[in-house]
Amino acid sequence: MVYKLLKDTKIYKSFTMLARKGNLPHAALLYSKDAYAAKNMLKLFACAVLCRFGKPCLECNDCRRVLGGTHPDCKTYPVKDKVLVGDIDKLIEDASFMPCEGSSKVYLINAGDTMNTDSQNKLLKTLEEPPEAVYIFICAANPENMLPTVKSRCAEMDLQPFTQQQITDFLSQSGSEGARAAAMSCGGLLGRAIEISSSGGYLSFYNFIYSLFKTLETKDDILICMEKINSFEDKNAALDIMQLYFRDCLMYKCGQNSLIFDKNSDGIKSAEFFRQKDIIRFIESAARAKRKLTLNCNAAPLFENIFIDILSARENYNGGAIVG
């Protein structure tokens, strides 16, 4: 499924066009913060080299083995999470041998920006004078961690973040719950969206936030909410979800239909207990809290202040009439 999404990108189309013309670079450097998408894109690059039909078709025995990680002429590094000097030594040694089956060999280096200076310098000679049959494709999240000399020997490409609609469609077709919510909060990173949508803890927290206005009725409820917040490790993500919820409530209050969650849910309908200007203030408070978190402020009082404000606003609004 992911390959169908990646095949629609400009990078894939440009790369396969070069493959059909026989002009593929022997070294390419793909930049992306999305490690999941980048790793799979490198596999598609390998298919462009090794596919027996040259399309790549993604269906022949060669393509299937590349995608499954079992093709003898396609090696992937690192073996663990970080590229080590030993990984580069193995790559260089293996590149000196002839291909096992076809006419080419492909080496995929994930997390290339984890290579230290020694590793990159070792790889440099192979990049400068690659054997005719050898292709080396690297992905990196942080371009600044790659040596200028390595960059200059590679065709550099940027994998752009996916749109919210692309990610929503992808997750929905995969049967994932909370597809639209995950797409809205993943920053265009497919791997992050999959992580969010497949995490029971994340979905549970989404549901908690999307019932926040209904939950906060008394001061005792603030303690319950704080316990839930404290149990959720990613406080920035918690504020992201809050902002999405407040935004949904504001849209509902304004009579708009572009909601992430069902407009008939009790959590969204609870916006009726608040004025529009109150909900706008909640959105602004969540944004300020995010800025303060970047300054290493204590998260607990930031969330507590938001909850107190919500409860106070609810108490001062009664069926559309201002109390007092």
ZADO-1210 file (C-alpha; in nm, 4 decimals, padded with zeros to 6 digits):
<atoms>
<atom x="00.0000" y="00.0000" z="00.0000" code="MET" pos="1"/>
<atom x="00.2786" y="00.2449" z="00.0909" code="VAL" pos="2"/>
<atom x="00.4449" y="00.1929" z="-00.2461" code="TYR" pos="3"/>
<atom x="00.1331" y="00.3088" z="-00.4267" code="LYS" pos="4"/>
<atom x="00.1495" y="00.6360" z="-00.2331" code="LEU" pos="5"/>
<atom x="00.5234" y="00.6790" z="-00.2942" code="LEU" pos="6"/>
<atom x="00.4840" y="00.6101" z="-00.6663" code="LYS" pos="7"/>
<atom x="00.2728" y="00.9272" z="-00.6941" code="ASP" pos="8"/>
<atom x="00.5577" y="01.1509" z="-00.5738" code="THR" pos="9"/>
<atom x="00.7610" y="01.3703" z="-00.8072" code="LYS" pos="10"/>
<atom x="01.0836" y="01.2110" z="-00.6853" code="ILE" pos="11"/>
<atom x="00.9744" y="00.8610" z="-00.7810" code="TYR" pos="12"/>
<atom x="00.8518" y="00.9704" z="-01.1231" code="LYS" pos="13"/>
<atom x="01.1740" y="01.1606" z="-01.1952" code="SER" pos="14"/>
<atom x="01.3894" y="00.8728" z="-01.0743" code="PHE" pos="15"/>
<atom x="01.2121" y="00.6093" z="-01.2821" code="THR" pos="16"/>
<atom x="01.2319" y="00.8328" z="-01.5876" code="MET" pos="17"/>
<atom x="01.6098" y="00.8433" z="-01.5460" code="LEU" pos="18"/>
<atom x="01.6088" y="00.4649" z="-01.5086" code="ALA" pos="19"/>
<atom x="01.4222" y="00.4161" z="-01.8352" code="ARG" pos="20"/>
<atom x="01.6686" y="00.6453" z="-02.0113" code="LYS" pos="21"/>
<atom x="01.9672" y="00.4647" z="-01.8597" code="GLY" pos="22"/>
<atom x="02.0816" y="00.7809" z="-01.6785" code="ASN" pos="23"/>
<atom x="02.0517" y="00.6743" z="-01.3150" code="LEU" pos="24"/>
<atom x="02.3085" y="00.8319" z="-01.0805" code="PRO" pos="25"/>
<atom x="02.5359" y="00.5794" z="-00.9111" code="HIS" pos="26"/>
<atom x="02.4898" y="00.7658" z="-00.5815" code="ALA" pos="27"/>
<atom x="02.1833" y="00.9480" z="-00.4520" code="ALA" pos="28"/>
<atom x="02.1093" y="01.1248" z="-00.1239" code="LEU" pos="29"/>
<atom x="01.7440" y="01.1504" z="-00.0216" code="LEU" pos="30"/>
<atom x="01.6528" y="01.4004" z="00.2497" code="TYR" pos="31"/>
<atom x="01.3431" y="01.3403" z="00.4616" code="SER" pos="32"/>
<atom x="01.2340" y="01.3688" z="00.8248" code="LYS" pos="33"/>
<atom x="01.0014" y="01.0770" z="00.7529" code="ASP" pos="34"/>
<atom x="01.2242" y="00.7740" z="00.8120" code="ALA" pos="35"/>
<atom x="00.9483" y="00.5282" z="00.7240" code="TYR" pos="36"/>
<atom x="00.8707" y="00.6857" z="00.3873" code="ALA" pos="37"/>
<atom x="01.2396" y="00.7411" z="00.3079" code="ALA" pos="38"/>
<atom x="01.3344" y="00.3769" z="00.3746" code="LYS" pos="39"/>
<atom x="01.0587" y="00.2548" z="00.1480" code="ASN" pos="40"/>
<atom x="01.1495" y="00.5082" z="-00.1210" code="MET" pos="41"/>
<atom x="01.5058" y="00.3721" z="-00.1242" code="LEU" pos="42"/>
<atom x="01.3597" y="00.0265" z="-00.1882" code="LYS" pos="43"/>
<atom x="01.1757" y="00.1662" z="-00.4895" code="LEU" pos="44"/>
<atom x="01.5049" y="00.3166" z="-00.6115" code="PHE" pos="45"/>
<atom x="01.6604" y="-00.0302" z="-00.5813" code="ALA" pos="46"/>
<atom x="01.3721" y="-00.1779" z="-00.7804" code="CYS" pos="47"/>
<atom x="01.4387" y="00.0769" z="-01.0547" code="ALA" pos="48"/>
<atom x="01.7884" y="-00.0721" z="-01.0864" code="VAL" pos="49"/>
<atom x="01.7188" y="-00.4411" z="-01.0388" code="LEU" pos="50"/>
<atom x="01.3715" y="-00.4926" z="-01.1932" code="CYS" pos="51"/>
<atom x="01.4032" y="-00.7366" z="-01.4805" code="ARG" pos="52"/>
<atom x="01.1478" y="-00.5345" z="-01.6777" code="PHE" pos="53"/>
<atom x="01.3111" y="-00.1998" z="-01.6021" code="GLY" pos="54"/>
<atom x="00.9904" y="-00.0162" z="-01.5056" code="LYS" pos="55"/>
<atom x="01.0065" y="-00.1000" z="-01.2070" code="PRO" pos="56"/>
<atom x="00.7003" y="-00.3230" z="-01.2026" code="CYS" pos="57"/>
<atom x="00.7025" y="-00.4105" z="-00.8280" code="LEU" pos="58"/>
<atom x="00.5543" y="-00.7483" z="-00.9219" code="GLU" pos="59"/>
<atom x="00.8390" y="-00.9535" z="-01.0717" code="CYS" pos="60"/>
<atom x="01.0526" y="-01.1844" z="-00.8611" code="ASN" pos="61"/>
<atom x="01.3348" y="-00.9271" z="-00.8449" code="ASP" pos="62"/>
<atom x="01.1098" y="-00.6453" z="-00.7240" code="CYS" pos="63"/>
<atom x="00.9334" y="-00.8642" z="-00.4707" code="ARG" pos="64"/>
<atom x="01.2647" y="-00.9760" z="-00.3227" code="ARG" pos="65"/>
<atom x="01.3962" y="-00.6174" z="-00.3064" code="VAL" pos="66"/>
<atom x="01.0814" y="-00.5031" z="-00.1249" code="LEU" pos="67"/>
<atom x="01.1007" y="-00.8047" z="00.1045" code="GLY" pos="68"/>
<atom x="01.4692" y="-00.7531" z="00.1804" code="GLY" pos="69"/>
<atom x="01.5848" y="-01.0866" z="00.0352" code="THR" pos="70"/>
<atom x="01.7439" y="-00.9928" z="-00.2984" code="HIS" pos="71"/>
<atom x="02.1116" y="-01.1040" z="-00.2950" code="PRO" pos="72"/>
<atom x="02.2208" y="-00.7980" z="-00.4957" code="ASP" pos="73"/>
<atom x="02.0492" y="-00.5449" z="-00.2687" code="CYS" pos="74"/>
<atom x="02.2043" y="-00.4904" z="00.0750" code="LYS" pos="75"/>
<atom x="02.0656" y="-00.2578" z="00.3414" code="THR" pos="76"/>
<atom x="02.2583" y="-00.0808" z="00.6179" code="TYR" pos="77"/>
<atom x="02.2741" y="-00.0258" z="00.9101" code="PRO" pos="78"/>
<atom x="02.2227" y="-00.3666" z="01.0623" code="VAL" pos="79"/>
<atom x="02.1018" y="-00.1914" z="01.3802" code="LYS" pos="80"/>
<atom x="01.9783" y="00.1647" z="01.4401" code="ASP" pos="81"/>
<atom x="02.2987" y="00.3538" z="01.3662" code="LYS" pos="82"/>
<atom x="02.5421" y="00.3321" z="01.0750" code="VAL" pos="83"/>
<atom x="02.8751" y="00.2069" z="01.2121" code="LEU" pos="84"/>
<atom x="03.2224" y="00.2082" z="01.0600" code="VAL" pos="85"/>
<atom x="03.1901" y="-00.1697" z="01.0365" code="GLY" pos="86"/>
<atom x="02.8804" y="-00.1334" z="00.8168" code="ASP" pos="87"/>
<atom x="03.0727" y="00.0821" z="00.5697" code="ILE" pos="88"/>
<atom x="03.3675" y="-00.1610" z="00.5741" code="ASP" pos="89"/>
<atom x="03.1300" y="-00.4450" z="00.4800" code="LYS" pos="90"/>
<atom x="02.9700" y="-00.2356" z="00.2060" code="LEU" pos="91"/>
<atom x="03.3053" y="-00.1445" z="00.0507" code="ILE" pos="92"/>
<atom x="03.4270" y="-00.5035" z="00.0639" code="GLU" pos="93"/>
<atom x="03.1050" y="-00.6426" z="-00.0858" code="ASP" pos="94"/>
<atom x="03.1038" y="-00.3810" z="-00.3633" code="ALA" pos="95"/>
<atom x="03.4299" y="-00.5235" z="-00.4958" code="SER" pos="96"/>
<atom x="03.2598" y="-00.8510" z="-00.5921" code="PHE" pos="97"/>
<atom x="03.0478" y="-00.9152" z="-00.9002" code="MET" pos="98"/>
<atom x="02.6665" y="-00.9234" z="-00.8696" code="PRO" pos="99"/>
<atom x="02.5203" y="-01.2598" z="-00.7723" code="CYS" pos="100"/>
<atom x="02.2424" y="-01.2677" z="-01.0307" code="GLU" pos="101"/>
<atom x="02.2029" y="-00.9665" z="-01.2580" code="GLY" pos="102"/>
<atom x="02.4300" y="-00.6943" z="-01.3865" code="SER" pos="103"/>
<atom x="02.4043" y="-00.4511" z="-01.0914" code="SER" pos="104"/>
<atom x="02.4330" y="-00.4276" z="-00.7148" code="LYS" pos="105"/>
<atom x="02.2493" y="-00.1799" z="-00.4922" code="VAL" pos="106"/>
<atom x="02.3369" y="-00.0616" z="-00.1418" code="TYR" pos="107"/>
<atom x="02.0757" y="00.1190" z="00.0682" code="LEU" pos="108"/>
<atom x="02.1952" y="00.3252" z="00.3647" code="ILE" pos="109"/>
<atom x="01.9168" y="00.4312" z="00.5999" code="ASN" pos="110"/>
<atom x="01.9756" y="00.7021" z="00.8601" code="ALA" pos="111"/>
<atom x="02.2832" y="00.8121" z="00.6677" code="GLY" pos="112"/>
<atom x="02.3155" y="01.1178" z="00.8894" code="ASP" pos="113"/>
<atom x="02.4123" y="00.8863" z="01.1787" code="THR" pos="114"/>
<atom x="02.7422" y="00.8099" z="01.0032" code="MET" pos="115"/>
<atom x="03.0364" y="00.9715" z="01.1796" code="ASN" pos="116"/>
<atom x="03.3110" y="01.1529" z="00.9932" code="THR" pos="117"/>
<atom x="03.5281" y="00.8422" z="00.9653" code="ASP" pos="118"/>
<atom x="03.2450" y="00.6401" z="00.8148" code="SER" pos="119"/>
<atom x="03.1606" y="00.9095" z="00.5610" code="GLN" pos="120"/>
<atom x="03.5239" y="00.9543" z="00.4614" code="ASN" pos="121"/>
<atom x="03.5606" y="00.5782" z="00.4133" code="LYS" pos="122"/>
<atom x="03.2549" y="00.5757" z="00.1896" code="LEU" pos="123"/>
<atom x="03.3768" y="00.8766" z="-00.0061" code="LEU" pos="124"/>
<atom x="03.6243" y="00.6884" z="-00.2288" code="LYS" pos="125"/>
<atom x="03.3549" y="00.4433" z="-00.3396" code="THR" pos="126"/>
<atom x="03.1230" y="00.7361" z="-00.4115" code="LEU" pos="127"/>
<atom x="03.3954" y="00.9116" z="-00.6117" code="GLU" pos="128"/>
<atom x="03.4863" y="00.6065" z="-00.8187" code="GLU" pos="129"/>
<atom x="03.1966" y="00.3611" z="-00.7928" code="PRO" pos="130"/>
<atom x="03.2289" y="00.0303" z="-00.9781" code="PRO" pos="131"/>
<atom x="03.0183" y="00.0454" z="-01.2931" code="GLU" pos="132"/>
<atom x="02.7625" y="-00.2019" z="-01.1581" code="ALA" pos="133"/>
<atom x="02.7288" y="-00.0459" z="-00.8111" code="VAL" pos="134"/>
<atom x="02.4588" y="00.1964" z="-00.6942" code="TYR" pos="135"/>
<atom x="02.4508" y="00.3541" z="-00.3480" code="ILE" pos="136"/>
<atom x="02.1339" y="00.5233" z="-00.2250" code="PHE" pos="137"/>
<atom x="02.1317" y="00.7067" z="00.1101" code="ILE" pos="138"/>
<atom x="01.8543" y="00.8704" z="00.3089" code="CYS" pos="139"/>
<atom x="01.9136" y="01.1272" z="00.5822" code="ALA" pos="140"/>
<atom x="01.6915" y="01.3343" z="00.8099" code="ALA" pos="141"/>
<atom x="01.9498" y="01.6061" z="00.8760" code="ASN" pos="142"/>
<atom x="02.1450" y="01.7317" z="00.5708" code="PRO" pos="143"/>
<atom x="02.3772" y="01.9304" z="00.7958" code="GLU" pos="144"/>
<atom x="02.5159" y="01.6044" z="00.9349" code="ASN" pos="145"/>
<atom x="02.6406" y="01.4942" z="00.5934" code="MET" pos="146"/>
<atom x="02.9897" y="01.5984" z="00.4822" code="LEU" pos="147"/>
<atom x="02.9989" y="01.8444" z="00.1900" code="PRO" pos="148"/>
<atom x="03.2313" y="01.6056" z="00.0067" code="THR" pos="149"/>
<atom x="02.9730" y="01.3260" z="00.0337" code="VAL" pos="150"/>
<atom x="02.6921" y="01.5547" z="-00.0786" code="LYS" pos="151"/>
<atom x="02.8889" y="01.6666" z="-00.3824" code="SER" pos="152"/>
<atom x="02.9239" y="01.3039" z="-00.5013" code="ARG" pos="153"/>
<atom x="02.5502" y="01.2341" z="-00.4782" code="CYS" pos="154"/>
<atom x="02.2386" y="01.3418" z="-00.6621" code="ALA" pos="155"/>
<atom x="02.0486" y="01.5239" z="-00.3850" code="GLU" pos="156"/>
<atom x="01.6705" y="01.5000" z="-00.3523" code="MET" pos="157"/>
<atom x="01.4080" y="01.6155" z="-00.1023" code="ASP" pos="158"/>
<atom x="01.1065" y="01.4011" z="-00.0183" code="LEU" pos="159"/>
<atom x="00.8315" y="01.6488" z="00.0631" code="GLN" pos="160"/>
<atom x="00.5800" y="01.5845" z="00.3447" code="PRO" pos="161"/>
<atom x="00.2535" y="01.4276" z="00.2359" code="PHE" pos="162"/>
<atom x="-00.0723" y="01.6207" z="00.2412" code="THR" pos="163"/>
<atom x="-00.3321" y="01.5577" z="00.5085" code="GLN" pos="164"/>
<atom x="-00.5667" y="01.4146" z="00.2475" code="GLN" pos="165"/>
<atom x="-00.3026" y="01.1716" z="00.1162" code="GLN" pos="166"/>
<atom x="-00.2324" y="01.0423" z="00.4656" code="ILE" pos="167"/>
<atom x="-00.6013" y="01.0244" z="00.5565" code="THR" pos="168"/>
<atom x="-00.6750" y="00.8213" z="00.2423" code="ASP" pos="169"/>
<atom x="-00.3758" y="00.5934" z="00.3039" code="PHE" pos="170"/>
<atom x="-00.4715" y="00.5206" z="00.6641" code="LEU" pos="171"/>
<atom x="-00.8402" y="00.4761" z="00.5798" code="SER" pos="172"/>
<atom x="-00.7580" y="00.2255" z="00.3069" code="GLN" pos="173"/>
<atom x="-00.5392" y="00.0407" z="00.5549" code="SER" pos="174"/>
<atom x="-00.8301" y="00.0148" z="00.7954" code="GLY" pos="175"/>
<atom x="-00.6684" y="00.2360" z="01.0593" code="SER" pos="176"/>
<atom x="-00.8810" y="00.4058" z="01.3227" code="GLU" pos="177"/>
<atom x="-00.8561" y="00.7795" z="01.3738" code="GLY" pos="178"/>
<atom x="-00.7151" y="00.8316" z="01.0236" code="ALA" pos="179"/>
<atom x="-00.8085" y="01.1966" z="00.9882" code="ARG" pos="180"/>
<atom x="-00.6984" y="01.2891" z="01.3384" code="ALA" pos="181"/>
<atom x="-00.3617" y="01.1195" z="01.2840" code="ALA" pos="182"/>
<atom x="-00.3204" y="01.2947" z="00.9489" code="ALA" pos="183"/>
<atom x="-00.3933" y="01.6320" z="01.1062" code="MET" pos="184"/>
<atom x="-00.1335" y="01.5914" z="01.3810" code="SER" pos="185"/>
<atom x="00.1550" y="01.4062" z="01.2131" code="CYS" pos="186"/>
<atom x="00.3098" y="01.7039" z="01.0337" code="GLY" pos="187"/>
<atom x="00.2949" y="01.5309" z="00.6947" code="GLY" pos="188"/>
<atom x="00.5119" y="01.2406" z="00.8148" code="LEU" pos="189"/>
<atom x="00.3638" y="00.9089" z="00.7084" code="LEU" pos="190"/>
<atom x="00.5567" y="00.7047" z="00.9635" code="GLY" pos="191"/>
<atom x="00.4363" y="00.9303" z="01.2440" code="ARG" pos="192"/>
<atom x="00.0766" y="00.9007" z="01.1223" code="ALA" pos="193"/>
<atom x="00.0984" y="00.5205" z="01.1221" code="ILE" pos="194"/>
<atom x="00.2453" y="00.5271" z="01.4725" code="GLU" pos="195"/>
<atom x="-00.0355" y="00.7500" z="01.5991" code="ILE" pos="196"/>
<atom x="-00.3164" y="00.5553" z="01.4341" code="SER" pos="197"/>
<atom x="-00.1867" y="00.2169" z="01.5478" code="SER" pos="198"/>
<atom x="-00.1197" y="00.3164" z="01.9088" code="SER" pos="199"/>
<atom x="-00.3983" y="00.2243" z="02.1466" code="GLY" pos="200"/>
<atom x="-00.2604" y="00.4756" z="02.3963" code="GLY" pos="201"/>
<atom x="-00.2703" y="00.7530" z="02.1392" code="TYR" pos="202"/>
<atom x="-00.6267" y="00.6752" z="02.0325" code="LEU" pos="203"/>
<atom x="-00.7361" y="00.6530" z="02.3942" code="SER" pos="204"/>
<atom x="-00.5842" y="00.9942" z="02.4566" code="PHE" pos="205"/>
<atom x="-00.7520" y="01.1372" z="02.1465" code="TYR" pos="206"/>
<atom x="-01.0860" y="01.0150" z="02.2778" code="ASN" pos="207"/>
<atom x="-01.0130" y="01.1670" z="02.6174" code="PHE" pos="208"/>
<atom x="-00.9319" y="01.5078" z="02.4706" code="ILE" pos="209"/>
<atom x="-01.2324" y="01.4939" z="02.2388" code="TYR" pos="210"/>
<atom x="-01.4583" y="01.4595" z="02.5430" code="SER" pos="211"/>
<atom x="-01.2786" y="01.7265" z="02.7462" code="LEU" pos="212"/>
<atom x="-01.5595" y="01.9850" z="02.7533" code="PHE" pos="213"/>
<atom x="-01.8027" y="01.7146" z="02.8615" code="LYS" pos="214"/>
<atom x="-01.5628" y="01.5769" z="03.1244" code="THR" pos="215"/>
<atom x="-01.4760" y="01.9053" z="03.2973" code="LEU" pos="216"/>
<atom x="-01.7787" y="01.9845" z="03.5124" code="GLU" pos="217"/>
<atom x="-01.6345" y="02.0228" z="03.8643" code="THR" pos="218"/>
<atom x="-01.3012" y="02.1054" z="04.0286" code="LYS" pos="219"/>
<atom x="-01.2559" y="01.7365" z="04.1117" code="ASP" pos="220"/>
<atom x="-01.2602" y="01.6650" z="03.7368" code="ASP" pos="221"/>
<atom x="-00.9436" y="01.8759" z="03.6973" code="ILE" pos="222"/>
<atom x="-00.7553" y="01.6218" z="03.9090" code="LEU" pos="223"/>
<atom x="-00.8820" y="01.3384" z="03.6875" code="ILE" pos="224"/>
<atom x="-00.7733" y="01.5274" z="03.3756" code="CYS" pos="225"/>
<atom x="-00.4296" y="01.5974" z="03.5200" code="MET" pos="226"/>
<atom x="-00.3817" y="01.2265" z="03.5967" code="GLU" pos="227"/>
<atom x="-00.4567" y="01.1497" z="03.2310" code="LYS" pos="228"/>
<atom x="-00.2193" y="01.4211" z="03.1110" code="ILE" pos="229"/>
<atom x="00.0581" y="01.3004" z="03.3402" code="ASN" pos="230"/>
<atom x="00.0202" y="00.9457" z="03.2064" code="SER" pos="231"/>
<atom x="00.0693" y="01.0652" z="02.8468" code="PHE" pos="232"/>
<atom x="00.4389" y="01.1068" z="02.7771" code="GLU" pos="233"/>
<atom x="00.4320" y="01.3346" z="02.4716" code="ASP" pos="234"/>
<atom x="00.3095" y="01.6652" z="02.6130" code="LYS" pos="235"/>
<atom x="00.3604" y="01.8502" z="02.2826" code="ASN" pos="236"/>
<atom x="00.1375" y="01.5971" z="02.1092" code="ALA" pos="237"/>
<atom x="-00.1191" y="01.6409" z="02.3874" code="ALA" pos="238"/>
<atom x="-00.1340" y="02.0140" z="02.3123" code="LEU" pos="239"/>
<atom x="-00.1581" y="01.9424" z="01.9386" code="ASP" pos="240"/>
<atom x="-00.4615" y="01.7233" z="02.0015" code="ILE" pos="241"/>
<atom x="-00.6119" y="01.9895" z="02.2275" code="MET" pos="242"/>
<atom x="-00.5782" y="02.2492" z="01.9552" code="GLN" pos="243"/>
<atom x="-00.7467" y="02.0167" z="01.7058" code="LEU" pos="244"/>
<atom x="-01.0319" y="01.9588" z="01.9493" code="TYR" pos="245"/>
<atom x="-01.0775" y="02.3285" z="02.0250" code="PHE" pos="246"/>
<atom x="-01.0668" y="02.3995" z="01.6513" code="ARG" pos="247"/>
<atom x="-01.3375" y="02.1366" z="01.5903" code="ASP" pos="248"/>
<atom x="-01.5518" y="02.2834" z="01.8669" code="CYS" pos="249"/>
<atom x="-01.5137" y="02.6319" z="01.7215" code="LEU" pos="250"/>
<atom x="-01.6110" y="02.5072" z="01.3741" code="MET" pos="251"/>
<atom x="-01.9148" y="02.3342" z="01.5238" code="TYR" pos="252"/>
<atom x="-02.0063" y="02.6494" z="01.7149" code="LYS" pos="253"/>
<atom x="-01.9824" y="02.8485" z="01.3894" code="CYS" pos="254"/>
<atom x="-02.1984" y="02.5987" z="01.2018" code="GLY" pos="255"/>
<atom x="-01.9147" y="02.4631" z="00.9864" code="GLN" pos="256"/>
<atom x="-01.8939" y="02.0993" z="00.8736" code="ASN" pos="257"/>
<atom x="-01.5169" y="02.0564" z="00.8235" code="SER" pos="258"/>
<atom x="-01.4646" y="01.8658" z="01.1468" code="LEU" pos="259"/>
<atom x="-01.2070" y="01.6001" z="01.2231" code="ILE" pos="260"/>
<atom x="-01.4447" y="01.4061" z="01.4467" code="PHE" pos="261"/>
<atom x="-01.8165" y="01.3385" z="01.4105" code="ASP" pos="262"/>
<atom x="-02.0074" y="01.6601" z="01.4689" code="LYS" pos="263"/>
<atom x="-02.2811" y="01.4625" z="01.6453" code="ASN" pos="264"/>
<atom x="-02.0447" y="01.3269" z="01.9100" code="SER" pos="265"/>
<atom x="-02.1154" y="01.4361" z="02.2654" code="ASP" pos="266"/>
<atom x="-01.7618" y="01.5754" z="02.2928" code="GLY" pos="267"/>
<atom x="-01.8122" y="01.8179" z="02.0037" code="ILE" pos="268"/>
<atom x="-02.1691" y="01.9060" z="02.1003" code="LYS" pos="269"/>
<atom x="-02.0379" y="02.0060" z="02.4428" code="SER" pos="270"/>
<atom x="-01.9091" y="02.3224" z="02.2714" code="ALA" pos="271"/>
<atom x="-02.2621" y="02.4529" z="02.3280" code="GLU" pos="272"/>
<atom x="-02.1599" y="02.5192" z="02.6887" code="PHE" pos="273"/>
<atom x="-01.9060" y="02.7833" z="02.5766" code="PHE" pos="274"/>
<atom x="-01.8936" y="03.1118" z="02.3902" code="ARG" pos="275"/>
<atom x="-01.6962" y="03.1387" z="02.0670" code="GLN" pos="276"/>
<atom x="-01.4529" y="03.3835" z="02.2248" code="LYS" pos="277"/>
<atom x="-01.3894" y="03.1347" z="02.5068" code="ASP" pos="278"/>
<atom x="-01.2982" y="02.8587" z="02.2628" code="ILE" pos="279"/>
<atom x="-01.0698" y="03.0945" z="02.0703" code="ILE" pos="280"/>
<atom x="-00.8992" y="03.1750" z="02.4009" code="ARG" pos="281"/>
<atom x="-00.8485" y="02.8023" z="02.4680" code="PHE" pos="282"/>
<atom x="-00.6808" y="02.7648" z="02.1293" code="ILE" pos="283"/>
<atom x="-00.4495" y="03.0571" z="02.2061" code="GLU" pos="284"/>
<atom x="-00.3731" y="02.9164" z="02.5533" code="SER" pos="285"/>
<atom x="-00.2696" y="02.5819" z="02.4039" code="ALA" pos="286"/>
<atom x="-00.0445" y="02.7620" z="02.1553" code="ALA" pos="287"/>
<atom x="00.1216" y="02.9611" z="02.4372" code="ARG" pos="288"/>
<atom x="00.1694" y="02.6429" z="02.6375" code="ALA" pos="289"/>
<atom x="00.3484" y="02.4829" z="02.3408" code="LYS" pos="290"/>
<atom x="00.5854" y="02.7782" z="02.3192" code="ARG" pos="291"/>
<atom x="00.6586" y="02.7562" z="02.6918" code="LYS" pos="292"/>
<atom x="00.7276" y="02.3823" z="02.6663" code="LEU" pos="293"/>
<atom x="01.0046" y="02.4614" z="02.4187" code="THR" pos="294"/>
<atom x="01.1600" y="02.6742" z="02.6953" code="LEU" pos="295"/>
<atom x="01.1526" y="02.3706" z="02.9273" code="ASN" pos="296"/>
<atom x="00.8746" y="02.5091" z="03.1454" code="CYS" pos="297"/>
<atom x="00.6990" y="02.2635" z="03.3763" code="ASN" pos="298"/>
<atom x="00.4111" y="02.1095" z="03.1809" code="ALA" pos="299"/>
<atom x="00.1764" y="02.0442" z="03.4739" code="ALA" pos="300"/>
<atom x="00.0801" y="02.4079" z="03.5556" code="PRO" pos="301"/>
<atom x="00.0388" y="02.4846" z="03.1836" code="LEU" pos="302"/>
<atom x="-00.2267" y="02.2151" z="03.1441" code="PHE" pos="303"/>
<atom x="-00.3833" y="02.2900" z="03.4804" code="GLU" pos="304"/>
<atom x="-00.4319" y="02.6552" z="03.3832" code="ASN" pos="305"/>
<atom x="-00.6088" y="02.5495" z="03.0629" code="ILE" pos="306"/>
<atom x="-00.8394" y="02.3157" z="03.2574" code="PHE" pos="307"/>
<atom x="-00.9174" y="02.5839" z="03.5167" code="ILE" pos="308"/>
<atom x="-00.9982" y="02.8311" z="03.2384" code="ASP" pos="309"/>
<atom x="-01.2293" y="02.5793" z="03.0698" code="ILE" pos="310"/>
<atom x="-01.4146" y="02.5069" z="03.3939" code="LEU" pos="311"/>
<atom x="-01.4463" y="02.8774" z="03.4735" code="SER" pos="312"/>
<atom x="-01.5818" y="02.9545" z="03.1260" code="ALA" pos="313"/>
<atom x="-01.8344" y="02.6721" z="03.1565" code="ARG" pos="314"/>
<atom x="-01.9544" y="02.7978" z="03.4940" code="GLU" pos="315"/>
<atom x="-02.0048" y="03.1491" z="03.3506" code="ASN" pos="316"/>
<atom x="-02.2116" y="03.0320" z="03.0565" code="TYR" pos="317"/>
<atom x="-02.5578" y="02.8886" z="03.1027" code="ASN" pos="318"/>
<atom x="-02.7566" y="02.7901" z="02.7977" code="GLY" pos="319"/>
<atom x="-02.6270" y="03.0809" z="02.5950" code="GLY" pos="320"/>
<atom x="-02.6797" y="03.3424" z="02.8649" code="ALA" pos="321"/>
<atom x="-02.3948" y="03.5018" z="03.0550" code="ILE" pos="322"/>
<atom x="-02.4235" y="03.4402" z="03.4270" code="VAL" pos="323"/>
<atom x="-02.3477" y="03.7437" z="03.6440" code="GLY" pos="324"/>
</atoms>
